[in-house]
Amino acid sequence: MISKSIQSCREAIYRDLQQCRRGTFKLFADIDCDTFCRLAHPDFSPVGWHLGHIAYTEDLWLLQRCAGLKPVFSEYHQLFAADILPKKQRVFLPPLPEVKLYLDAVRKKVLDYLEVAPIEEQERLWRFMIQHESQHCETVAFVLQMQEKQGRRDTDLNADTRINDPQGGRRQREEGILMPDARCPMPNSEIEIPGGEFYMGSDAAEALDNERSRHLCYLEAYAIDRYPVTCGQYQNFMASGGYQNPDWWSVEGWKWLKVHLVDRPLYWSENPAFNNHPVCGVSWYEAEAYCNFIGKRLPSEAEWEKAASWDAANQTNRTYPWGEAPPDASLCNHENNLANTSPVDAFPKGSSATGCCDMLGNVWEWTASTFDAYPGFESYPYRGYSEVYFDGEHRVLKGGSWATFHQALRSSFRNWYYPGVRQIIAGFRCAK
């Protein structure tokens, strides 16, 4: 007889698998063949490849390795494996309907196996697979936006007023959709965080290997900004010659700037309608330079996480800044609900116990910390997921973006990039 707790877990996994898949297919609604197969950037595979890779990975881990079944559509395996073809060769894809058939065939077998799988032993793997799909969907969402921005730039269709608005300024206010905010940049007040211990990381079933183990961390008192840095605030740095003055840049940052010769964030817009949206498309070096310019610094990963998750009144961590309720459209900008950034003060209900706002969703936030292992770290489900990036070079980002699915959205979640990477989903907030 199956216990109620095991059956409840099985049902929750079923719901998350199906909900995540609905979000996946929504991203590909009405997509054309060129967009499906195009290599928009040398660092990112075509969006259609991600769709096939999701099916391939479910088949490999859940059906072949756990259920002992033969591969589904084995002729696709060389194409959709992550470590065989270089990205530039991933453009020769089957049509979208065929890739969807692949996903459906794999998913049918996965759901059949879920009914009999030893879920008490495998729950962590199933949770990993759901997050694997959600993370690829985030990549698909921002690559699609990147293609749209490139198309506008190439055709010069009123770029200054439309480049940050994926709907070309035609999107109307609907439930959960926010129009651009044309106010002057708001003052970014500071939140004082008292010194003391808090628990960092997570040991929950959904926690990835780099989030483990949950451990006590002591921090001295510090201050952190209530909001991420906005486009309007960053404009002051640009207008003051921030990109031309080496005084604000570290030695490595100045070297990076001299190589890349940029003078504004990626896909920057002069449109004042986005003054109170978070600045995005900046590298770690640019974020560091801005902090130096205003006499602050980037928060450490621990400082960011304490401000987001620690409830001092109850001496406990919250899974999300607002508590334990799962993310929804009233709490943060996520899951491609708006397909773009939103004003940093648009979700007051989603603030943390400390009073910090916009800490989940909208933009990933750079921290000062190098990506490294927590105490008790063990690779899961394979070494290449996290451990190979503990190289002393990658920097941690926290908080998720407008494209992050809720399954990968929590205060303990960790992202990592090289400091010179400029992503359209990455911004920052300041501390001191």
The 8 nearest C-alpha neighbors of each residue, nearest first, counted from 0:
[[1, 2, 3, 6, 5, 4, 115, 117],
 [2, 0, 3, 6, 5, 4, 7, 115],
 [3, 1, 5, 4, 6, 0, 7, 8],
 [2, 4, 6, 5, 7, 1, 8, 0],
 [3, 5, 7, 2, 6, 8, 1, 9],
 [6, 4, 8, 2, 7, 3, 9, 119],
 [5, 7, 9, 3, 8, 4, 10, 2],
 [6, 8, 4, 10, 5, 9, 3, 11],
 [9, 7, 5, 11, 6, 10, 4, 12],
 [10, 8, 6, 12, 7, 11, 5, 13],
 [9, 11, 13, 7, 8, 12, 6, 14],
 [12, 10, 8, 14, 13, 9, 7, 15],
 [11, 13, 15, 9, 10, 14, 16, 8],
 [12, 14, 10, 16, 11, 15, 9, 17],
 [15, 13, 11, 17, 12, 16, 18, 10],
 [16, 14, 18, 12, 17, 13, 19, 11],
 [17, 15, 13, 19, 14, 18, 12, 129],
 [16, 18, 20, 14, 15, 19, 21, 13],
 [19, 17, 15, 21, 20, 16, 14, 22],
 [18, 20, 22, 16, 21, 17, 15, 23],
 [21, 19, 23, 17, 22, 18, 16, 24],
 [20, 22, 18, 24, 23, 19, 25, 17],
 [23, 21, 25, 19, 20, 24, 18, 26],
 [24, 22, 20, 21, 25, 26, 136, 19],
 [23, 25, 27, 26, 21, 22, 20, 28],
 [24, 26, 22, 28, 27, 23, 21, 20],
 [27, 25, 24, 23, 28, 22, 140, 139],
 [28, 26, 24, 30, 25, 29, 23, 35],
 [27, 29, 25, 30, 26, 24, 31, 23],
 [30, 28, 27, 31, 26, 25, 32, 24],
 [31, 29, 27, 28, 34, 35, 32, 26],
 [32, 30, 34, 33, 35, 29, 95, 36],
 [31, 33, 35, 34, 36, 30, 94, 95],
 [34, 32, 36, 35, 31, 37, 30, 38],
 [33, 35, 37, 31, 32, 36, 30, 46],
 [36, 34, 47, 32, 33, 46, 37, 31],
 [35, 37, 90, 45, 33, 34, 47, 32],
 [38, 36, 34, 45, 39, 33, 35, 90],
 [37, 39, 45, 40, 44, 90, 36, 41],
 [40, 38, 37, 146, 45, 41, 43, 142],
 [39, 41, 42, 43, 38, 44, 142, 45],
 [42, 40, 43, 38, 39, 86, 87, 44],
 [43, 41, 40, 44, 86, 39, 38, 87],
 [44, 42, 40, 41, 45, 86, 38, 39],
 [43, 45, 86, 38, 46, 48, 89, 42],
 [46, 44, 38, 36, 37, 47, 48, 90],
 [45, 47, 49, 139, 48, 35, 44, 36],
 [48, 46, 35, 50, 45, 49, 36, 51],
 [47, 49, 51, 50, 45, 46, 52, 44],
 [50, 48, 52, 46, 47, 51, 53, 135],
 [49, 51, 47, 48, 53, 52, 46, 54],
 [50, 52, 48, 54, 53, 49, 79, 98],
 [51, 53, 79, 55, 49, 54, 50, 56],
 [54, 52, 56, 50, 51, 55, 132, 49],
 [53, 55, 102, 57, 51, 52, 56, 58],
 [54, 56, 52, 58, 53, 57, 59, 51],
 [57, 55, 59, 58, 53, 54, 52, 60],
 [58, 56, 54, 61, 59, 60, 55, 53],
 [57, 59, 62, 55, 56, 61, 60, 105],
 [58, 60, 56, 63, 57, 62, 61, 55],
 [61, 59, 64, 57, 58, 62, 63, 56],
 [60, 62, 65, 57, 58, 64, 63, 59],
 [63, 61, 66, 58, 68, 65, 64, 60],
 [62, 64, 67, 68, 59, 66, 65, 61],
 [65, 63, 60, 67, 61, 62, 66, 59],
 [66, 64, 61, 67, 62, 63, 60, 68],
 [65, 67, 62, 68, 63, 64, 61, 112],
 [68, 66, 63, 64, 65, 62, 69, 61],
 [69, 67, 63, 62, 66, 70, 64, 65],
 [68, 70, 63, 71, 67, 62, 73, 58],
 [71, 69, 73, 72, 63, 68, 58, 59],
 [70, 72, 73, 105, 69, 58, 104, 101],
 [73, 71, 74, 75, 70, 101, 76, 104],
 [72, 74, 75, 76, 70, 71, 77, 69],
 [73, 75, 72, 76, 77, 78, 71, 70],
 [76, 74, 73, 78, 77, 72, 79, 55],
 [75, 77, 79, 73, 78, 74, 80, 55],
 [76, 78, 80, 75, 79, 83, 74, 84],
 [79, 77, 75, 76, 80, 84, 89, 83],
 [78, 80, 52, 76, 77, 51, 75, 55],
 [81, 79, 77, 82, 76, 78, 83, 52],
 [82, 80, 83, 79, 52, 84, 78, 77],
 [81, 83, 80, 84, 85, 79, 77, 78],
 [82, 84, 80, 81, 77, 85, 78, 79],
 [83, 85, 88, 86, 82, 78, 89, 77],
 [86, 84, 87, 88, 83, 89, 82, 44],
 [87, 85, 89, 44, 88, 84, 43, 41],
 [86, 88, 89, 85, 90, 38, 41, 44],
 [89, 87, 86, 90, 85, 84, 91, 78],
 [90, 88, 86, 87, 91, 48, 44, 84],
 [89, 91, 36, 88, 92, 37, 45, 87],
 [92, 90, 89, 88, 36, 93, 78, 48],
 [91, 93, 90, 94, 36, 89, 48, 47],
 [92, 94, 97, 98, 95, 91, 96, 47],
 [95, 93, 97, 96, 92, 98, 32, 35],
 [94, 96, 98, 97, 99, 93, 47, 35],
 [97, 95, 99, 98, 94, 100, 93, 101],
 [98, 96, 100, 99, 95, 94, 93, 101],
 [97, 99, 101, 95, 100, 96, 51, 102],
 [100, 98, 102, 96, 101, 97, 103, 95],
 [99, 101, 97, 103, 98, 102, 104, 96],
 [102, 100, 98, 104, 99, 103, 105, 97],
 [103, 101, 54, 99, 105, 100, 104, 106],
 [102, 104, 106, 100, 105, 101, 107, 99],
 [105, 103, 101, 107, 102, 106, 100, 108],
 [104, 106, 102, 108, 103, 107, 58, 109],
 [105, 107, 109, 103, 108, 104, 102, 110],
 [108, 106, 110, 104, 109, 105, 103, 111],
 [107, 109, 111, 106, 105, 110, 112, 104],
 [110, 108, 106, 112, 111, 107, 113, 105],
 [111, 109, 113, 107, 112, 108, 106, 114],
 [110, 112, 108, 109, 113, 114, 107, 115],
 [111, 113, 109, 114, 110, 115, 116, 108],
 [114, 112, 110, 116, 115, 111, 109, 9],
 [113, 115, 112, 111, 116, 110, 9, 109],
 [114, 116, 113, 112, 117, 111, 118, 110],
 [115, 117, 113, 118, 112, 114, 121, 66],
 [118, 116, 119, 120, 121, 115, 122, 113],
 [117, 119, 121, 122, 120, 116, 9, 5],
 [118, 120, 117, 121, 122, 5, 8, 116],
 [121, 119, 118, 117, 122, 123, 116, 124],
 [120, 122, 118, 124, 123, 119, 117, 125],
 [123, 121, 125, 118, 124, 119, 120, 126],
 [122, 124, 126, 204, 125, 121, 127, 205],
 [125, 123, 127, 121, 126, 122, 128, 380],
 [124, 126, 128, 122, 127, 123, 121, 129],
 [127, 125, 123, 129, 205, 124, 128, 122],
 [126, 128, 124, 130, 125, 129, 131, 123],
 [127, 129, 131, 125, 130, 126, 124, 132],
 [130, 128, 126, 132, 131, 127, 16, 133],
 [129, 131, 133, 127, 132, 128, 406, 407],
 [130, 132, 128, 134, 129, 133, 127, 135],
 [131, 133, 135, 130, 129, 134, 53, 136],
 [134, 132, 130, 136, 135, 131, 404, 129],
 [135, 133, 137, 131, 136, 132, 130, 138],
 [134, 136, 138, 132, 137, 133, 139, 49],
 [135, 137, 139, 133, 134, 138, 140, 23],
 [138, 136, 402, 134, 140, 403, 135, 139],
 [137, 139, 135, 136, 140, 141, 142, 134],
 [138, 140, 136, 142, 46, 137, 141, 143],
 [141, 139, 137, 143, 138, 142, 402, 136],
 [140, 142, 144, 143, 138, 139, 145, 137],
 [143, 141, 145, 139, 144, 140, 138, 146],
 [144, 142, 146, 140, 141, 145, 139, 147],
 [143, 145, 141, 147, 142, 146, 148, 140],
 [144, 146, 142, 148, 143, 147, 141, 149],
 [147, 145, 149, 143, 144, 148, 39, 150],
 [146, 148, 144, 150, 145, 149, 143, 151],
 [149, 147, 145, 151, 150, 146, 162, 144],
 [148, 150, 146, 152, 147, 151, 153, 145],
 [151, 149, 147, 153, 148, 152, 146, 154],
 [152, 150, 148, 154, 149, 153, 156, 155],
 [151, 153, 155, 149, 150, 154, 148, 158],
 [152, 154, 150, 151, 155, 149, 156, 148],
 [153, 155, 151, 156, 152, 150, 149, 158],
 [156, 154, 152, 153, 151, 158, 157, 150],
 [157, 155, 158, 151, 154, 152, 161, 153],
 [156, 158, 159, 155, 160, 161, 151, 162],
 [157, 159, 162, 161, 156, 160, 155, 152],
 [160, 158, 268, 157, 161, 269, 270, 162],
 [159, 161, 270, 158, 157, 162, 268, 269],
 [162, 160, 158, 164, 167, 163, 159, 157],
 [161, 163, 158, 164, 148, 159, 160, 268],
 [164, 162, 161, 165, 268, 266, 339, 160],
 [163, 165, 161, 167, 166, 162, 168, 339],
 [166, 164, 167, 163, 144, 339, 338, 147],
 [165, 167, 164, 168, 170, 169, 161, 338],
 [166, 168, 161, 164, 169, 165, 170, 162],
 [169, 167, 166, 170, 164, 161, 165, 160],
 [168, 170, 167, 166, 171, 164, 165, 161],
 [171, 169, 166, 168, 172, 167, 178, 176],
 [172, 170, 173, 169, 178, 176, 177, 168],
 [173, 171, 176, 177, 178, 170, 174, 175],
 [172, 174, 176, 171, 175, 177, 170, 178],
 [173, 175, 176, 172, 177, 328, 329, 171],
 [174, 176, 328, 173, 177, 329, 336, 337],
 [177, 175, 173, 174, 172, 337, 178, 336],
 [178, 176, 172, 341, 179, 175, 337, 173],
 [177, 179, 172, 180, 176, 171, 170, 341],
 [180, 178, 272, 273, 181, 177, 341, 342],
 [179, 181, 272, 182, 273, 275, 178, 342],
 [182, 180, 272, 271, 274, 273, 179, 183],
 [183, 181, 180, 184, 274, 275, 272, 271],
 [182, 184, 185, 274, 181, 231, 275, 271],
 [185, 183, 231, 275, 274, 232, 182, 186],
 [184, 186, 187, 183, 275, 182, 232, 231],
 [187, 185, 188, 184, 232, 226, 183, 189],
 [188, 186, 226, 224, 185, 225, 189, 228],
 [189, 187, 225, 224, 186, 190, 226, 223],
 [190, 188, 224, 223, 225, 222, 191, 187],
 [189, 191, 223, 222, 224, 225, 192, 188],
 [192, 190, 222, 221, 193, 189, 223, 220],
 [191, 193, 221, 220, 222, 190, 194, 306],
 [194, 192, 220, 191, 195, 221, 219, 218],
 [195, 193, 220, 219, 218, 192, 196, 221],
 [194, 196, 217, 218, 219, 193, 197, 220],
 [197, 195, 217, 216, 215, 218, 198, 194],
 [196, 198, 216, 215, 199, 217, 309, 195],
 [197, 199, 215, 214, 216, 213, 316, 200],
 [198, 200, 214, 213, 215, 197, 216, 201],
 [201, 199, 213, 210, 411, 211, 212, 214],
 [202, 200, 213, 211, 203, 210, 206, 212],
 [201, 203, 213, 211, 212, 206, 204, 200],
 [204, 202, 206, 205, 201, 211, 207, 123],
 [205, 203, 123, 206, 202, 122, 126, 207],
 [204, 206, 126, 203, 123, 207, 127, 202],
 [207, 205, 203, 204, 210, 201, 202, 208],
 [208, 206, 210, 209, 205, 211, 127, 379],
 [207, 209, 210, 211, 379, 378, 377, 206],
 [208, 210, 211, 207, 372, 385, 376, 373],
 [211, 209, 200, 207, 208, 201, 206, 212],
 [212, 210, 209, 208, 201, 213, 202, 200],
 [211, 213, 375, 202, 214, 201, 200, 374],
 [214, 212, 200, 201, 199, 211, 202, 198],
 [213, 215, 198, 199, 212, 216, 200, 374],
 [216, 214, 198, 197, 199, 196, 217, 213],
 [215, 217, 196, 197, 198, 214, 199, 218],
 [218, 216, 196, 195, 197, 215, 219, 194],
 [219, 217, 194, 195, 196, 220, 216, 302],
 [218, 220, 194, 221, 195, 217, 193, 192],
 [219, 221, 194, 193, 192, 218, 222, 191],
 [222, 220, 192, 431, 191, 219, 193, 223],
 [223, 221, 191, 190, 431, 430, 192, 189],
 [224, 222, 430, 190, 189, 429, 225, 431],
 [225, 223, 189, 226, 429, 188, 190, 430],
 [224, 226, 355, 189, 188, 356, 190, 187],
 [227, 225, 224, 356, 187, 343, 228, 357],
 [226, 228, 428, 427, 277, 229, 343, 224],
 [229, 227, 428, 277, 278, 427, 232, 226],
 [230, 228, 277, 278, 232, 275, 231, 276],
 [229, 231, 278, 274, 233, 232, 277, 276],
 [232, 230, 274, 234, 184, 229, 233, 275],
 [233, 231, 229, 234, 230, 235, 184, 228],
 [232, 234, 230, 236, 235, 231, 229, 237],
 [233, 235, 237, 231, 232, 236, 238, 230],
 [236, 234, 238, 233, 237, 232, 239, 231],
 [235, 237, 241, 233, 239, 234, 238, 289],
 [236, 238, 234, 241, 240, 235, 239, 242],
 [237, 239, 235, 240, 236, 234, 241, 233],
 [240, 238, 236, 237, 241, 235, 234, 242],
 [241, 239, 243, 237, 238, 242, 244, 236],
 [242, 240, 236, 237, 243, 244, 239, 247],
 [241, 243, 240, 262, 244, 237, 261, 245],
 [242, 244, 240, 241, 245, 262, 237, 239],
 [245, 243, 246, 241, 242, 240, 247, 248],
 [246, 244, 248, 247, 253, 243, 242, 249],
 [247, 245, 244, 248, 249, 292, 291, 288],
 [248, 246, 288, 245, 291, 292, 244, 249],
 [249, 247, 288, 245, 252, 253, 246, 250],
 [248, 250, 252, 251, 253, 247, 288, 284],
 [249, 251, 253, 252, 254, 248, 245, 255],
 [252, 250, 254, 249, 253, 255, 248, 284],
 [251, 253, 249, 284, 255, 254, 250, 248],
 [254, 252, 256, 250, 255, 251, 248, 249],
 [253, 255, 251, 257, 252, 256, 250, 258],
 [254, 256, 252, 258, 253, 257, 251, 259],
 [257, 255, 253, 259, 258, 260, 254, 252],
 [258, 256, 254, 260, 255, 259, 253, 261],
 [257, 259, 255, 256, 260, 254, 253, 261],
 [258, 260, 256, 261, 257, 255, 254, 262],
 [261, 259, 257, 256, 258, 262, 255, 242],
 [262, 260, 259, 263, 256, 264, 242, 257],
 [261, 263, 242, 260, 264, 237, 243, 241],
 [262, 264, 261, 267, 265, 237, 242, 281],
 [265, 263, 280, 281, 267, 266, 279, 262],
 [264, 266, 280, 267, 281, 423, 263, 421],
 [267, 265, 264, 268, 162, 280, 163, 148],
 [268, 266, 264, 265, 263, 269, 163, 162],
 [269, 267, 270, 159, 162, 163, 266, 160],
 [270, 268, 159, 271, 267, 160, 273, 272],
 [269, 271, 268, 272, 160, 159, 273, 274],
 [272, 270, 274, 273, 181, 269, 231, 182],
 [273, 271, 181, 180, 179, 270, 274, 182],
 [272, 274, 276, 271, 275, 180, 179, 270],
 [275, 273, 231, 230, 271, 184, 276, 272],
 [276, 274, 342, 229, 273, 184, 343, 230],
 [275, 277, 342, 273, 229, 341, 343, 274],
 [278, 276, 229, 228, 230, 227, 279, 343],
 [277, 279, 230, 229, 426, 228, 276, 233],
 [280, 278, 426, 425, 423, 281, 424, 277],
 [279, 281, 423, 265, 422, 421, 264, 425],
 [282, 280, 421, 264, 279, 285, 426, 425],
 [281, 283, 421, 285, 419, 420, 284, 418],
 [282, 284, 418, 286, 285, 287, 419, 365],
 [285, 283, 252, 287, 282, 286, 288, 418],
 [286, 284, 288, 282, 287, 283, 281, 289],
 [285, 287, 283, 289, 284, 288, 290, 282],
 [286, 288, 284, 290, 285, 289, 283, 291],
 [289, 287, 248, 247, 285, 291, 290, 286],
 [288, 290, 292, 286, 291, 287, 285, 293],
 [291, 289, 296, 295, 287, 292, 288, 293],
 [290, 292, 294, 288, 289, 247, 293, 295],
 [291, 293, 289, 290, 247, 294, 288, 236],
 [294, 292, 290, 291, 295, 289, 236, 296],
 [295, 293, 291, 292, 290, 296, 431, 289],
 [294, 296, 290, 431, 291, 293, 430, 429],
 [297, 295, 290, 430, 429, 431, 291, 298],
 [296, 298, 429, 367, 366, 430, 287, 299],
 [299, 297, 430, 366, 302, 367, 303, 429],
 [298, 300, 367, 302, 368, 366, 301, 303],
 [299, 301, 303, 302, 366, 368, 304, 298],
 [300, 302, 304, 299, 303, 305, 199, 216],
 [303, 301, 299, 305, 300, 304, 298, 306],
 [302, 304, 300, 306, 301, 305, 298, 299],
 [303, 305, 307, 301, 306, 302, 308, 300],
 [304, 306, 309, 302, 308, 307, 303, 301],
 [307, 305, 303, 304, 308, 353, 302, 309],
 [308, 306, 304, 320, 305, 351, 303, 410],
 [307, 309, 317, 320, 316, 305, 304, 306],
 [310, 308, 316, 305, 311, 315, 317, 306],
 [309, 311, 315, 352, 312, 313, 314, 316],
 [310, 312, 314, 313, 309, 315, 352, 353],
 [313, 311, 310, 314, 315, 352, 309, 353],
 [312, 314, 311, 315, 310, 316, 309, 317],
 [315, 313, 311, 310, 312, 316, 309, 197],
 [314, 316, 310, 313, 309, 317, 311, 198],
 [317, 315, 309, 308, 310, 318, 198, 314],
 [316, 318, 308, 322, 319, 320, 309, 323],
 [317, 319, 323, 409, 410, 322, 316, 308],
 [318, 320, 322, 317, 409, 321, 410, 323],
 [319, 321, 351, 307, 308, 322, 350, 317],
 [322, 320, 351, 349, 319, 350, 352, 323],
 [323, 321, 317, 319, 320, 324, 318, 351],
 [322, 324, 318, 319, 325, 317, 321, 320],
 [323, 325, 322, 326, 319, 321, 318, 327],
 [324, 326, 323, 327, 405, 319, 322, 318],
 [327, 325, 330, 405, 324, 331, 328, 408],
 [326, 328, 329, 330, 325, 331, 333, 405],
 [327, 329, 330, 175, 331, 332, 326, 336],
 [330, 328, 327, 331, 346, 175, 348, 349],
 [331, 329, 349, 346, 327, 348, 328, 326],
 [330, 332, 360, 346, 328, 333, 329, 349],
 [333, 331, 360, 401, 361, 328, 336, 341],
 [332, 334, 401, 360, 403, 402, 335, 331],
 [335, 333, 404, 402, 403, 336, 401, 405],
 [334, 336, 402, 338, 337, 333, 401, 140],
 [337, 335, 334, 338, 333, 332, 175, 176],
 [338, 336, 339, 335, 176, 332, 401, 177],
 [337, 339, 335, 336, 401, 165, 402, 340],
 [340, 338, 337, 401, 341, 165, 164, 335],
 [339, 341, 361, 401, 276, 342, 277, 338],
 [340, 342, 276, 343, 177, 361, 339, 345],
 [343, 341, 276, 275, 345, 344, 180, 277],
 [342, 344, 276, 345, 357, 226, 277, 275],
 [343, 345, 342, 346, 347, 356, 357, 226],
 [344, 346, 342, 343, 347, 341, 177, 357],
 [345, 347, 348, 349, 330, 344, 331, 329],
 [348, 346, 349, 350, 345, 344, 356, 330],
 [349, 347, 346, 330, 350, 329, 321, 331],
 [348, 350, 330, 321, 347, 346, 331, 320],
 [351, 349, 356, 355, 347, 348, 354, 321],
 [350, 352, 320, 354, 321, 353, 355, 307],
 [351, 353, 310, 354, 320, 350, 309, 321],
 [352, 354, 351, 355, 306, 190, 310, 307],
 [355, 353, 351, 352, 350, 356, 225, 190],
 [356, 354, 225, 351, 350, 353, 226, 306],
 [357, 355, 350, 226, 358, 225, 354, 351],
 [356, 358, 359, 343, 226, 350, 360, 331],
 [359, 357, 398, 356, 307, 360, 355, 320],
 [358, 360, 398, 357, 399, 331, 361, 408],
 [359, 361, 400, 399, 333, 332, 401, 331],
 [360, 362, 401, 400, 332, 340, 333, 341],
 [363, 361, 400, 424, 425, 426, 360, 399],
 [362, 364, 425, 399, 400, 398, 397, 426],
 [365, 363, 427, 426, 396, 397, 425, 362],
 [364, 366, 396, 427, 395, 283, 426, 397],
 [367, 365, 299, 298, 368, 300, 297, 396],
 [366, 368, 299, 297, 298, 300, 369, 365],
 [369, 367, 299, 366, 300, 395, 394, 370],
 [368, 370, 394, 393, 395, 371, 391, 392],
 [371, 369, 395, 394, 393, 389, 368, 415],
 [370, 372, 389, 369, 373, 391, 390, 388],
 [373, 371, 376, 209, 374, 389, 370, 386],
 [372, 374, 376, 212, 375, 211, 371, 209],
 [375, 373, 376, 212, 372, 214, 211, 213],
 [374, 376, 212, 373, 377, 211, 372, 213],
 [375, 377, 373, 374, 372, 211, 212, 378],
 [378, 376, 208, 379, 375, 211, 209, 386],
 [377, 379, 382, 208, 381, 380, 386, 376],
 [380, 378, 381, 208, 377, 382, 384, 207],
 [379, 381, 378, 382, 124, 384, 208, 127],
 [382, 380, 379, 383, 378, 384, 385, 386],
 [383, 381, 378, 384, 386, 385, 379, 387],
 [382, 384, 387, 381, 385, 386, 388, 378],
 [383, 385, 382, 381, 386, 387, 379, 380],
 [386, 384, 388, 383, 387, 209, 382, 378],
 [385, 387, 388, 389, 382, 383, 384, 378],
 [386, 388, 383, 389, 385, 382, 390, 384],
 [389, 387, 390, 386, 385, 393, 370, 371],
 [390, 388, 371, 386, 387, 391, 370, 372],
 [389, 391, 388, 392, 387, 393, 371, 370],
 [390, 392, 389, 369, 393, 370, 371, 388],
 [393, 391, 390, 417, 394, 369, 418, 370],
 [392, 394, 417, 416, 370, 369, 415, 391],
 [395, 393, 369, 370, 415, 416, 368, 417],
 [394, 396, 415, 370, 414, 366, 368, 369],
 [397, 395, 365, 414, 364, 415, 366, 363],
 [398, 396, 364, 363, 413, 399, 414, 395],
 [397, 399, 359, 363, 358, 360, 410, 364],
 [400, 398, 360, 363, 359, 403, 408, 362],
 [399, 401, 360, 362, 361, 403, 363, 402],
 [400, 402, 333, 361, 360, 332, 335, 403],
 [401, 403, 335, 334, 137, 400, 333, 140],
 [404, 402, 334, 137, 400, 333, 399, 401],
 [405, 403, 334, 133, 406, 407, 333, 402],
 [404, 406, 408, 407, 326, 403, 334, 333],
 [405, 407, 404, 408, 130, 133, 129, 15],
 [408, 406, 405, 404, 130, 409, 403, 133],
 [407, 409, 405, 406, 399, 404, 403, 412],
 [410, 408, 319, 412, 411, 318, 407, 398],
 [409, 411, 319, 412, 308, 318, 304, 307],
 [410, 412, 200, 409, 201, 210, 413, 304],
 [413, 411, 409, 410, 210, 397, 408, 414],
 [414, 412, 397, 396, 411, 395, 415, 210],
 [415, 413, 396, 395, 397, 412, 416, 363],
 [414, 416, 395, 394, 396, 393, 370, 413],
 [417, 415, 393, 394, 418, 420, 395, 414],
 [416, 418, 393, 419, 420, 394, 392, 415],
 [419, 417, 283, 420, 282, 394, 416, 284],
 [418, 420, 282, 417, 283, 421, 284, 255],
 [419, 421, 282, 417, 418, 422, 416, 283],
 [422, 420, 282, 281, 280, 419, 423, 265],
 [421, 423, 280, 424, 425, 420, 281, 279],
 [422, 424, 280, 279, 425, 265, 421, 141],
 [423, 425, 362, 422, 279, 400, 363, 280],
 [426, 424, 363, 279, 362, 422, 280, 423],
 [427, 425, 279, 364, 278, 362, 363, 281],
 [428, 426, 364, 365, 227, 228, 286, 429],
 [427, 429, 227, 228, 224, 226, 364, 297],
 [430, 428, 297, 224, 296, 223, 298, 295],
 [431, 429, 223, 298, 296, 222, 297, 295],
 [430, 295, 222, 296, 221, 223, 429, 298]]
